[in-house]
Amino acid sequence: MPPHFFRRGAKADPALADPSRRLLTTAEAAEVAQVSPACIRQWVRRGYLRPVARYGKRNLYREDHVLRAERDRRNPGGPPPGTGSARHATSPDWPTAER
């Protein structure tokens, strides 16, 4: 079982409520993002998401990374993969053509 699981009756670690600390399997990541596991694997192939660890043969993903990839995929104007932020045409540092 992935490290974030706990036995029935055991108290949950309060740190696991933080999405940046929760690790999800492909199936769990798909459930959180409301997509299929095949979609999560395709996001990995396309570079939108990267596993942070492995547990046996399973890839593990940080929950906040999954949520960010899901948000970026649903927002077509979002940043391209591998960039930290997007530059929008309305931002003051965007080059404009002088007429």
Disulfide bonds with the S-S distance in Angstrom:
none
